[in-house]
Amino acid sequence: MADQGEHAQPDDNANGLRVLIAGAGVAGLEAAFALRSMAGERVELTLIAPVDEFVYRPMAVAEPFSSGSARRYPLARLAAEADAQLVHDALVEVDTENRRVQTSSGKDLPYDALLVALGATMQPSFEHATIVDDARIDELLHGLVQDIEQGLVRDLAVVVPAPTPWPLPAYEIALMSSERAWDMQVPMRVTVLTPESTPLAAFGGDASLEVSRLLTERHVDVVTSAYCEVPTSKTVRIRPGDRTLEVDRVVALPALRGPAVPGLPRDGGGFIPVDAYGRVRNVDHVWAAGDGTDFPIKHGGVAAQLADTAAQSIASLTGAWSVAEPFDPVLEGVLLTGASPVHLRGHVTGGRGAQYEIAKIARAAAPPKISAHYLTPHLTDHS
């Protein structure tokens, strides 16, 4: 793979560099707006997505507790604002040698640069647990909340599987469940079981310590370095140590799998390997961003930052951007607690955080759950 700036020049195209973006989640839309801002008319953008809406899901975890909801935005309007052609279709294969993609409807589309932002797919992590799916979380957890309010759930386990997905929703479910039980004056024990070495370790040790204090204040127990099995709907088996936890209900985050795009490299989990500039390893003129890459932290804000890095790298092909900066993400998130949200921020170093910030904030002042430099202003305008 050539170093940054050593790519061969793309084929001549009077309408600008032909950039295909496969996927219209946070990473795909952020890349589209970033490229339009960086390269202007030097790029011809095409957005490939099988859906009609962009669903902003981070607040979905609050739906069962009636304190938030996912927001929906017409994808056609967002694409138009990015001056991108929207193709309602799905990527099924990449021909890297001839720089073409095949779609599910049989289209054969050429590209000068391809950015794959397909995300990860969710899979059940345990057979006997309620698996969190943010697309239908109210349906899945509404009954749990009702049972908590009626005092029918006295012991709740919230399990983070291994390999660890983005764990923050597990702590949100635990904190909001504990808060609801407190509000209803019913006793309930909540336990989070996670493979992490400390709660929300990705934000760094100091931030994790502050989160641990919050969890203790709210009477949420945490078992770290826990690799769990759920043999029954009321049993969690914890390794190492061969411990067993008996509970009334088990809620678990899903396992994640990469898109495994035919024609592109992948690791054992189907994730696309990328370098520090978002370029797919050992492939020319193809970039990737978002949860579908092999970067270990699966978070919308990180996905947006990788999309910005990839956009810089692609824009440099047009001469509109001098040198792309290597990916150096800052991890930022809002932890919903049932009371005041908590804003967390840490500089990611080697998959862990440093230079942390943590602060309780008023609901009205809460920053976006996902910080995306180019995309967020368009979502704010629509809302």
KEKEBA-910668 format. One record per residue (C-alpha): residue number from 0; residue in three letters; x, y, z. Coordinates in Angstrom, 3 decimals. Layout:
<kolses>
+-----+------+----------+----------+----------+
! seq ! type !        x !        y !        z !
+-----+------+----------+----------+----------+
! NUM !  ALA !        X !        Y !        Z !
...
+-----+------+----------+----------+----------+
</kolses>
This chain:
<kolses>
+-----+------+----------+----------+----------+
! seq ! type !        x !        y !        z !
+-----+------+----------+----------+----------+
!   0 !  MET !    0.000 !    0.000 !    0.000 !
!   1 !  ALA !    1.401 !    3.381 !   -0.967 !
!   2 !  ASP !    1.930 !    6.036 !    1.690 !
!   3 !  GLN !   -0.448 !    8.992 !    1.964 !
!   4 !  GLY !   -0.311 !   11.090 !   -1.205 !
!   5 !  GLU !    1.318 !    8.373 !   -3.359 !
!   6 !  HIS !   -1.861 !    7.028 !   -4.953 !
!   7 !  ALA !   -2.020 !    6.948 !   -8.735 !
!   8 !  GLN !   -4.248 !    9.673 !  -10.130 !
!   9 !  PRO !   -7.831 !    8.610 !  -10.924 !
!  10 !  ASP !   -9.247 !    8.389 !  -14.417 !
!  11 !  ASP !  -10.146 !   11.730 !  -15.957 !
!  12 !  ASN !  -13.730 !   12.692 !  -15.219 !
!  13 !  ALA !  -15.139 !   16.029 !  -16.264 !
!  14 !  ASN !  -17.613 !   16.006 !  -13.399 !
!  15 !  GLY !  -14.986 !   15.504 !  -10.709 !
!  16 !  LEU !  -13.654 !   12.553 !   -8.767 !
!  17 !  ARG !  -16.339 !    9.847 !   -8.703 !
!  18 !  VAL !  -16.794 !    8.940 !   -5.054 !
!  19 !  LEU !  -19.163 !    6.152 !   -4.058 !
!  20 !  ILE !  -20.189 !    6.000 !   -0.410 !
!  21 !  ALA !  -21.808 !    2.694 !    0.534 !
!  22 !  GLY !  -23.939 !    3.143 !    3.640 !
!  23 !  ALA !  -25.911 !    6.077 !    5.018 !
!  24 !  GLY !  -25.393 !    5.814 !    8.751 !
!  25 !  VAL !  -23.342 !    8.245 !   10.792 !
!  26 !  ALA !  -20.049 !    7.421 !    9.034 !
!  27 !  GLY !  -21.472 !    7.506 !    5.495 !
!  28 !  LEU !  -23.336 !   10.787 !    5.934 !
!  29 !  GLU !  -20.454 !   12.409 !    7.813 !
!  30 !  ALA !  -18.119 !   11.448 !    4.960 !
!  31 !  ALA !  -20.503 !   12.899 !    2.372 !
!  32 !  PHE !  -20.785 !   16.261 !    4.141 !
!  33 !  ALA !  -17.047 !   16.311 !    4.894 !
!  34 !  LEU !  -16.101 !   15.633 !    1.276 !
!  35 !  ARG !  -18.478 !   18.273 !   -0.017 !
!  36 !  SER !  -16.993 !   20.780 !    2.422 !
!  37 !  MET !  -13.378 !   19.820 !    1.712 !
!  38 !  ALA !  -13.436 !   19.243 !   -2.033 !
!  39 !  GLY !  -16.474 !   21.180 !   -3.271 !
!  40 !  GLU !  -17.241 !   20.539 !   -6.917 !
!  41 !  ARG !  -14.085 !   18.500 !   -7.371 !
!  42 !  VAL !  -15.990 !   15.422 !   -6.241 !
!  43 !  GLU !  -19.094 !   13.770 !   -7.648 !
!  44 !  LEU !  -20.790 !   12.038 !   -4.720 !
!  45 !  THR !  -23.080 !    9.011 !   -4.897 !
!  46 !  LEU !  -24.616 !    7.620 !   -1.734 !
!  47 !  ILE !  -25.775 !    3.996 !   -1.856 !
!  48 !  ALA !  -28.281 !    2.935 !    0.806 !
!  49 !  PRO !  -31.246 !    0.538 !    0.878 !
!  50 !  VAL !  -33.273 !    2.711 !    3.289 !
!  51 !  ASP !  -35.294 !    5.937 !    3.064 !
!  52 !  GLU !  -34.476 !    7.339 !    6.495 !
!  53 !  PHE !  -31.484 !    8.074 !    8.653 !
!  54 !  VAL !  -32.392 !    6.992 !   12.178 !
!  55 !  TYR !  -30.411 !    8.697 !   14.941 !
!  56 !  ARG !  -30.510 !    5.872 !   17.477 !
!  57 !  PRO !  -28.410 !    6.853 !   20.528 !
!  58 !  MET !  -31.439 !    8.174 !   22.443 !
!  59 !  ALA !  -33.435 !    5.007 !   21.693 !
!  60 !  VAL !  -32.152 !    3.427 !   24.911 !
!  61 !  ALA !  -34.322 !    5.917 !   26.842 !
!  62 !  GLU !  -37.557 !    5.005 !   25.037 !
!  63 !  PRO !  -38.717 !    2.274 !   27.470 !
!  64 !  PHE !  -38.229 !    4.769 !   30.310 !
!  65 !  SER !  -40.233 !    7.492 !   28.478 !
!  66 !  SER !  -37.305 !    9.902 !   28.606 !
!  67 !  GLY !  -36.096 !    9.972 !   25.004 !
!  68 !  SER !  -36.548 !    8.504 !   21.556 !
!  69 !  ALA !  -34.759 !    7.885 !   18.292 !
!  70 !  ARG !  -35.065 !   10.656 !   15.718 !
!  71 !  ARG !  -35.725 !   10.085 !   12.042 !
!  72 !  TYR !  -34.563 !   12.186 !    9.115 !
!  73 !  PRO !  -35.488 !   11.786 !    5.420 !
!  74 !  LEU !  -32.390 !   10.444 !    3.718 !
!  75 !  ALA !  -33.264 !   12.153 !    0.447 !
!  76 !  ARG !  -33.137 !   15.539 !    2.142 !
!  77 !  LEU !  -29.773 !   14.871 !    3.781 !
!  78 !  ALA !  -28.329 !   13.603 !    0.489 !
!  79 !  ALA !  -29.594 !   16.708 !   -1.299 !
!  80 !  GLU !  -27.963 !   18.933 !    1.314 !
!  81 !  ALA !  -24.675 !   17.135 !    0.663 !
!  82 !  ASP !  -25.264 !   17.524 !   -3.090 !
!  83 !  ALA !  -25.011 !   13.751 !   -3.435 !
!  84 !  GLN !  -26.938 !   11.430 !   -5.728 !
!  85 !  LEU !  -28.916 !    8.935 !   -3.642 !
!  86 !  VAL !  -29.182 !    5.393 !   -4.992 !
!  87 !  HIS !  -31.678 !    3.194 !   -3.132 !
!  88 !  ASP !  -29.737 !   -0.033 !   -3.315 !
!  89 !  ALA !  -27.257 !   -2.165 !   -1.391 !
!  90 !  LEU !  -23.611 !   -2.970 !   -2.016 !
!  91 !  VAL !  -23.037 !   -6.688 !   -2.538 !
!  92 !  GLU !  -19.541 !   -6.969 !   -4.088 !
!  93 !  VAL !  -16.501 !   -4.870 !   -4.953 !
!  94 !  ASP !  -14.317 !   -5.392 !   -8.028 !
!  95 !  THR !  -11.182 !   -3.590 !   -6.854 !
!  96 !  GLU !   -9.186 !   -4.340 !   -9.998 !
!  97 !  ASN !  -11.674 !   -2.565 !  -12.289 !
!  98 !  ARG !  -12.946 !   -0.143 !   -9.631 !
!  99 !  ARG !  -16.582 !   -1.129 !   -9.847 !
! 100 !  VAL !  -19.233 !   -2.262 !   -7.397 !
! 101 !  GLN !  -22.189 !   -4.567 !   -7.824 !
! 102 !  THR !  -25.488 !   -3.821 !   -6.086 !
! 103 !  SER !  -28.354 !   -6.037 !   -4.998 !
! 104 !  SER !  -30.513 !   -4.802 !   -7.880 !
! 105 !  GLY !  -27.819 !   -5.708 !  -10.431 !
! 106 !  LYS !  -26.343 !   -2.245 !  -10.962 !
! 107 !  ASP !  -22.681 !   -2.050 !  -11.982 !
! 108 !  LEU !  -21.303 !    1.271 !  -10.734 !
! 109 !  PRO !  -17.813 !    2.648 !  -11.420 !
! 110 !  TYR !  -15.806 !    4.638 !   -8.910 !
! 111 !  ASP !  -12.566 !    6.559 !   -8.588 !
! 112 !  ALA !  -12.776 !    6.307 !   -4.808 !
! 113 !  LEU !  -14.996 !    4.024 !   -2.740 !
! 114 !  LEU !  -15.803 !    4.556 !    0.936 !
! 115 !  VAL !  -17.484 !    1.595 !    2.645 !
! 116 !  ALA !  -19.537 !    2.631 !    5.677 !
! 117 !  LEU !  -21.857 !   -0.350 !    6.095 !
! 118 !  GLY !  -21.577 !   -0.645 !    9.857 !
! 119 !  ALA !  -21.809 !   -3.837 !   11.858 !
! 120 !  THR !  -24.695 !   -6.247 !   12.158 !
! 121 !  MET !  -26.142 !   -7.263 !   15.518 !
! 122 !  GLN !  -26.424 !  -10.909 !   16.472 !
! 123 !  PRO !  -27.888 !  -12.534 !   19.593 !
! 124 !  SER !  -25.142 !  -12.893 !   22.177 !
! 125 !  PHE !  -27.056 !  -15.327 !   24.420 !
! 126 !  GLU !  -30.044 !  -17.576 !   23.780 !
! 127 !  HIS !  -31.720 !  -17.040 !   27.151 !
! 128 !  ALA !  -31.363 !  -13.273 !   27.586 !
! 129 !  THR !  -33.325 !  -10.284 !   26.321 !
! 130 !  ILE !  -31.001 !   -8.896 !   23.640 !
! 131 !  VAL !  -30.899 !   -5.133 !   23.276 !
! 132 !  ASP !  -31.764 !   -4.007 !   19.743 !
! 133 !  ASP !  -31.934 !   -0.222 !   19.476 !
! 134 !  ALA !  -34.273 !   -0.516 !   16.468 !
! 135 !  ARG !  -36.976 !   -2.056 !   18.690 !
! 136 !  ILE !  -35.777 !   -1.391 !   22.202 !
! 137 !  ASP !  -39.099 !   -0.038 !   23.475 !
! 138 !  GLU !  -40.831 !   -3.236 !   22.422 !
! 139 !  LEU !  -38.128 !   -5.367 !   24.047 !
! 140 !  LEU !  -37.736 !   -3.538 !   27.357 !
! 141 !  HIS !  -41.141 !   -1.948 !   27.953 !
! 142 !  GLY !  -42.340 !   -5.038 !   29.806 !
! 143 !  LEU !  -39.185 !   -5.043 !   31.941 !
! 144 !  VAL !  -39.802 !   -1.460 !   33.012 !
! 145 !  GLN !  -43.412 !   -2.282 !   33.909 !
! 146 !  ASP !  -42.263 !   -5.268 !   35.967 !
! 147 !  ILE !  -39.729 !   -3.090 !   37.774 !
! 148 !  GLU !  -42.446 !   -0.574 !   38.604 !
! 149 !  GLN !  -44.668 !   -3.355 !   39.994 !
! 150 !  GLY !  -41.870 !   -4.823 !   42.079 !
! 151 !  LEU !  -41.740 !   -8.065 !   40.097 !
! 152 !  VAL !  -38.018 !   -7.778 !   39.290 !
! 153 !  ARG !  -35.852 !   -7.830 !   42.401 !
! 154 !  ASP !  -32.587 !   -8.887 !   40.721 !
! 155 !  LEU !  -31.585 !   -7.624 !   37.268 !
! 156 !  ALA !  -28.429 !   -8.593 !   35.390 !
! 157 !  VAL !  -27.153 !   -6.517 !   32.473 !
! 158 !  VAL !  -24.501 !   -8.429 !   30.528 !
! 159 !  VAL !  -21.872 !   -7.110 !   28.123 !
! 160 !  PRO !  -20.672 !   -9.962 !   25.884 !
! 161 !  ALA !  -17.167 !  -10.640 !   24.633 !
! 162 !  PRO !  -15.768 !   -9.401 !   22.318 !
! 163 !  THR !  -16.958 !   -6.178 !   23.895 !
! 164 !  PRO !  -19.323 !   -4.033 !   21.782 !
! 165 !  TRP !  -19.840 !   -0.380 !   22.721 !
! 166 !  PRO !  -20.703 !   -0.929 !   26.412 !
! 167 !  LEU !  -22.232 !    2.439 !   27.372 !
! 168 !  PRO !  -25.883 !    1.345 !   26.764 !
! 169 !  ALA !  -25.452 !   -1.416 !   29.364 !
! 170 !  TYR !  -24.629 !    1.152 !   32.037 !
! 171 !  GLU !  -27.497 !    3.370 !   30.881 !
! 172 !  ILE !  -29.998 !    0.513 !   31.166 !
! 173 !  ALA !  -28.644 !   -0.368 !   34.607 !
! 174 !  LEU !  -28.730 !    3.228 !   35.896 !
! 175 !  MET !  -32.162 !    4.044 !   34.482 !
! 176 !  SER !  -33.580 !    0.762 !   35.825 !
! 177 !  SER !  -32.159 !    1.483 !   39.266 !
! 178 !  GLU !  -33.550 !    5.023 !   39.150 !
! 179 !  ARG !  -36.994 !    3.751 !   38.173 !
! 180 !  ALA !  -37.013 !    1.250 !   41.051 !
! 181 !  TRP !  -35.944 !    4.027 !   43.433 !
! 182 !  ASP !  -38.731 !    6.292 !   42.145 !
! 183 !  MET !  -41.293 !    3.525 !   42.718 !
! 184 !  GLN !  -39.799 !    2.730 !   46.129 !
! 185 !  VAL !  -39.320 !   -0.933 !   45.319 !
! 186 !  PRO !  -36.126 !   -2.787 !   46.262 !
! 187 !  MET !  -34.042 !   -4.073 !   43.355 !
! 188 !  ARG !  -30.464 !   -5.195 !   42.902 !
! 189 !  VAL !  -28.858 !   -4.348 !   39.555 !
! 190 !  THR !  -25.616 !   -5.979 !   38.422 !
! 191 !  VAL !  -23.594 !   -5.126 !   35.318 !
! 192 !  LEU !  -21.273 !   -7.903 !   34.139 !
! 193 !  THR !  -18.621 !   -6.828 !   31.640 !
! 194 !  PRO !  -15.337 !   -8.067 !   30.128 !
! 195 !  GLU !  -13.906 !   -4.565 !   30.652 !
! 196 !  SER !  -11.176 !   -4.171 !   33.254 !
! 197 !  THR !  -13.065 !   -1.193 !   34.719 !
! 198 !  PRO !  -16.430 !    0.434 !   33.894 !
! 199 !  LEU !  -16.218 !    2.345 !   30.588 !
! 200 !  ALA !  -12.461 !    1.774 !   30.526 !
! 201 !  ALA !  -12.163 !    3.248 !   27.024 !
! 202 !  PHE !  -12.515 !    6.738 !   28.510 !
! 203 !  GLY !   -9.473 !    6.193 !   30.726 !
! 204 !  GLY !   -8.776 !    5.240 !   34.308 !
! 205 !  ASP !   -9.768 !    8.509 !   35.968 !
! 206 !  ALA !  -13.071 !    8.766 !   34.111 !
! 207 !  SER !  -13.767 !    5.106 !   34.847 !
! 208 !  LEU !  -13.199 !    5.755 !   38.548 !
! 209 !  GLU !  -15.756 !    8.579 !   38.482 !
! 210 !  VAL !  -18.270 !    6.368 !   36.686 !
! 211 !  SER !  -17.667 !    3.654 !   39.283 !
! 212 !  ARG !  -18.477 !    6.143 !   42.028 !
! 213 !  LEU !  -21.707 !    7.095 !   40.275 !
! 214 !  LEU !  -22.695 !    3.440 !   39.934 !
! 215 !  THR !  -22.009 !    2.870 !   43.635 !
! 216 !  GLU !  -24.117 !    5.898 !   44.570 !
! 217 !  ARG !  -26.979 !    4.473 !   42.529 !
! 218 !  HIS !  -26.592 !    0.987 !   44.051 !
! 219 !  VAL !  -25.493 !   -0.670 !   40.805 !
! 220 !  ASP !  -22.981 !   -3.492 !   41.298 !
! 221 !  VAL !  -20.367 !   -4.128 !   38.599 !
! 222 !  VAL !  -18.457 !   -7.348 !   37.963 !
! 223 !  THR !  -15.479 !   -6.593 !   35.696 !
! 224 !  SER !  -13.263 !   -8.945 !   33.681 !
! 225 !  ALA !  -16.345 !  -11.140 !   33.477 !
! 226 !  TYR !  -16.861 !  -13.544 !   30.587 !
! 227 !  CYS !  -20.391 !  -14.792 !   30.906 !
! 228 !  GLU !  -22.679 !  -17.586 !   29.853 !
! 229 !  VAL !  -26.457 !  -17.470 !   30.263 !
! 230 !  PRO !  -27.575 !  -21.102 !   30.508 !
! 231 !  THR !  -31.121 !  -20.184 !   31.620 !
! 232 !  SER !  -33.264 !  -17.057 !   31.643 !
! 233 !  LYS !  -32.464 !  -16.536 !   35.343 !
! 234 !  THR !  -28.857 !  -17.695 !   35.571 !
! 235 !  VAL !  -25.584 !  -16.026 !   34.648 !
! 236 !  ARG !  -22.408 !  -18.090 !   34.840 !
! 237 !  ILE !  -19.268 !  -15.991 !   35.263 !
! 238 !  ARG !  -15.728 !  -16.911 !   34.276 !
! 239 !  PRO !  -13.032 !  -16.919 !   35.486 !
! 240 !  GLY !  -13.965 !  -18.294 !   38.863 !
! 241 !  ASP !  -16.941 !  -20.389 !   37.805 !
! 242 !  ARG !  -19.328 !  -18.165 !   39.767 !
! 243 !  THR !  -23.092 !  -18.195 !   39.309 !
! 244 !  LEU !  -25.540 !  -15.311 !   39.676 !
! 245 !  GLU !  -29.233 !  -16.072 !   40.084 !
! 246 !  VAL !  -31.532 !  -13.242 !   38.960 !
! 247 !  ASP !  -35.103 !  -12.518 !   37.887 !
! 248 !  ARG !  -34.187 !  -11.104 !   34.457 !
! 249 !  VAL !  -31.146 !  -10.991 !   32.163 !
! 250 !  VAL !  -30.650 !   -8.219 !   29.611 !
! 251 !  ALA !  -27.631 !   -8.393 !   27.297 !
! 252 !  LEU !  -26.030 !   -6.289 !   24.615 !
! 253 !  PRO !  -25.804 !   -7.947 !   21.189 !
! 254 !  ALA !  -22.708 !   -9.399 !   19.615 !
! 255 !  LEU !  -21.399 !   -7.548 !   16.550 !
! 256 !  ARG !  -20.186 !   -8.837 !   13.224 !
! 257 !  GLY !  -18.563 !   -6.958 !   10.370 !
! 258 !  PRO !  -20.069 !   -6.653 !    6.874 !
! 259 !  ALA !  -17.696 !   -9.194 !    5.250 !
! 260 !  VAL !  -17.953 !   -7.499 !    1.844 !
! 261 !  PRO !  -17.071 !   -9.854 !   -1.035 !
! 262 !  GLY !  -14.015 !   -8.507 !   -2.832 !
! 263 !  LEU !  -12.576 !   -6.743 !    0.234 !
! 264 !  PRO !  -10.293 !   -8.096 !    2.960 !
! 265 !  ARG !  -11.786 !   -8.974 !    6.334 !
! 266 !  ASP !  -10.706 !  -10.287 !    9.703 !
! 267 !  GLY !  -12.160 !  -13.307 !   11.512 !
! 268 !  GLY !  -15.182 !  -11.279 !   12.616 !
! 269 !  GLY !  -15.962 !   -9.955 !    9.147 !
! 270 !  PHE !  -14.566 !   -6.487 !    9.926 !
! 271 !  ILE !  -12.659 !   -4.500 !    7.286 !
! 272 !  PRO !   -9.005 !   -3.773 !    8.181 !
! 273 !  VAL !   -8.017 !   -0.126 !    7.723 !
! 274 !  ASP !   -4.856 !    1.919 !    8.209 !
! 275 !  ALA !   -4.402 !    5.237 !   10.005 !
! 276 !  TYR !   -5.974 !    7.114 !    7.062 !
! 277 !  GLY !   -9.069 !    4.927 !    6.754 !
! 278 !  ARG !   -7.714 !    3.149 !    3.679 !
! 279 !  VAL !   -8.588 !   -0.510 !    3.355 !
! 280 !  ARG !   -5.361 !   -2.436 !    3.752 !
! 281 !  ASN !   -3.770 !   -3.884 !    0.631 !
! 282 !  VAL !   -6.421 !   -2.330 !   -1.629 !
! 283 !  ASP !   -6.099 !    0.862 !   -3.686 !
! 284 !  HIS !   -8.802 !    3.537 !   -3.952 !
! 285 !  VAL !  -10.987 !    1.992 !   -1.238 !
! 286 !  TRP !  -11.559 !    3.439 !    2.234 !
! 287 !  ALA !  -13.784 !    2.345 !    5.111 !
! 288 !  ALA !  -15.199 !    4.012 !    8.200 !
! 289 !  GLY !  -17.592 !    3.163 !   10.996 !
! 290 !  ASP !  -18.411 !    0.089 !   13.028 !
! 291 !  GLY !  -17.712 !   -2.203 !   10.077 !
! 292 !  THR !  -13.953 !   -1.542 !   10.318 !
! 293 !  ASP !  -11.526 !   -3.383 !   12.584 !
! 294 !  PHE !  -11.026 !   -0.370 !   14.877 !
! 295 !  PRO !  -12.015 !   -1.856 !   18.252 !
! 296 !  ILE !  -14.161 !    0.988 !   19.622 !
! 297 !  LYS !  -17.626 !    0.875 !   18.044 !
! 298 !  HIS !  -19.092 !    4.330 !   18.650 !
! 299 !  GLY !  -20.801 !    6.844 !   16.390 !
! 300 !  GLY !  -18.498 !    9.723 !   17.311 !
! 301 !  VAL !  -15.418 !    7.620 !   16.580 !
! 302 !  ALA !  -17.018 !    6.449 !   13.318 !
! 303 !  ALA !  -17.546 !   10.097 !   12.322 !
! 304 !  GLN !  -13.927 !   10.978 !   13.072 !
! 305 !  LEU !  -12.644 !    8.063 !   10.987 !
! 306 !  ALA !  -14.989 !    9.204 !    8.205 !
! 307 !  ASP !  -13.421 !   12.686 !    8.403 !
! 308 !  THR !   -9.935 !   11.171 !    8.149 !
! 309 !  ALA !  -10.971 !    9.105 !    5.135 !
! 310 !  ALA !  -12.593 !   12.184 !    3.558 !
! 311 !  GLN !   -9.342 !   14.118 !    3.938 !
! 312 !  SER !   -7.443 !   11.282 !    2.282 !
! 313 !  ILE !   -9.909 !   11.136 !   -0.618 !
! 314 !  ALA !  -10.037 !   14.932 !   -0.971 !
! 315 !  SER !   -6.241 !   14.989 !   -1.245 !
! 316 !  LEU !   -6.586 !   13.083 !   -4.537 !
! 317 !  THR !   -8.345 !   16.108 !   -6.001 !
! 318 !  GLY !   -5.758 !   18.625 !   -4.823 !
! 319 !  ALA !   -8.390 !   20.290 !   -2.642 !
! 320 !  TRP !   -6.748 !   19.029 !    0.562 !
! 321 !  SER !   -3.014 !   19.077 !    1.089 !
! 322 !  VAL !   -2.194 !   16.327 !    3.587 !
! 323 !  ALA !   -4.571 !   14.074 !    5.488 !
! 324 !  GLU !   -4.002 !   13.832 !    9.223 !
! 325 !  PRO !   -3.810 !   10.302 !   10.652 !
! 326 !  PHE !   -6.743 !    9.046 !   12.678 !
! 327 !  ASP !   -6.378 !   10.241 !   16.282 !
! 328 !  PRO !   -9.840 !    9.932 !   17.814 !
! 329 !  VAL !  -11.319 !   11.662 !   20.810 !
! 330 !  LEU !  -13.976 !    9.586 !   22.526 !
! 331 !  GLU !  -16.998 !   11.618 !   23.579 !
! 332 !  GLY !  -20.322 !   10.423 !   24.909 !
! 333 !  VAL !  -23.312 !   11.221 !   27.073 !
! 334 !  LEU !  -24.247 !    8.684 !   29.728 !
! 335 !  LEU !  -27.981 !    8.700 !   30.443 !
! 336 !  THR !  -28.624 !    7.964 !   34.094 !
! 337 !  GLY !  -32.334 !    8.535 !   34.664 !
! 338 !  ALA !  -31.391 !   11.785 !   36.427 !
! 339 !  SER !  -28.788 !   14.287 !   35.189 !
! 340 !  PRO !  -26.884 !   12.986 !   32.145 !
! 341 !  VAL !  -23.108 !   12.703 !   32.424 !
! 342 !  HIS !  -20.815 !   14.018 !   29.701 !
! 343 !  LEU !  -17.670 !   11.921 !   29.181 !
! 344 !  ARG !  -14.685 !   12.798 !   27.026 !
! 345 !  GLY !  -11.315 !   11.126 !   26.637 !
! 346 !  HIS !   -8.494 !   11.035 !   24.123 !
! 347 !  VAL !   -8.177 !    7.518 !   22.743 !
! 348 !  THR !   -4.676 !    6.106 !   23.024 !
! 349 !  GLY !   -4.142 !    2.499 !   22.093 !
! 350 !  GLY !   -7.822 !    1.670 !   22.613 !
! 351 !  ARG !   -7.843 !    3.289 !   26.063 !
! 352 !  GLY !   -8.536 !    6.837 !   27.132 !
! 353 !  ALA !   -6.476 !    9.640 !   28.616 !
! 354 !  GLN !   -6.912 !   13.342 !   29.311 !
! 355 !  TYR !  -10.434 !   12.692 !   30.516 !
! 356 !  GLU !  -13.291 !   15.065 !   31.235 !
! 357 !  ILE !  -16.467 !   14.115 !   33.096 !
! 358 !  ALA !  -19.288 !   16.393 !   34.156 !
! 359 !  LYS !  -22.940 !   16.159 !   35.120 !
! 360 !  ILE !  -25.077 !   18.318 !   32.877 !
! 361 !  ALA !  -28.646 !   19.552 !   32.809 !
! 362 !  ARG !  -30.951 !   17.712 !   30.411 !
! 363 !  ALA !  -31.587 !   20.836 !   28.356 !
! 364 !  ALA !  -27.844 !   21.433 !   28.004 !
! 365 !  ALA !  -26.888 !   17.868 !   27.078 !
! 366 !  PRO !  -24.620 !   17.747 !   24.001 !
! 367 !  PRO !  -25.451 !   15.336 !   21.172 !
! 368 !  LYS !  -24.929 !   11.685 !   22.048 !
! 369 !  ILE !  -22.826 !   11.459 !   18.890 !
! 370 !  SER !  -20.462 !   14.277 !   18.010 !
! 371 !  ALA !  -20.059 !   14.473 !   14.213 !
! 372 !  HIS !  -18.425 !   17.681 !   13.004 !
! 373 !  TYR !  -20.063 !   17.929 !    9.577 !
! 374 !  LEU !  -23.262 !   15.921 !   10.114 !
! 375 !  THR !  -24.515 !   17.213 !   13.468 !
! 376 !  PRO !  -25.399 !   20.760 !   12.258 !
! 377 !  HIS !  -27.736 !   19.262 !    9.656 !
! 378 !  LEU !  -29.479 !   17.137 !   12.276 !
! 379 !  THR !  -29.822 !   20.119 !   14.589 !
! 380 !  ASP !  -31.402 !   22.162 !   11.819 !
! 381 !  HIS !  -33.918 !   19.416 !   11.034 !
! 382 !  SER !  -34.898 !   18.841 !   14.650 !
+-----+------+----------+----------+----------+
</kolses>
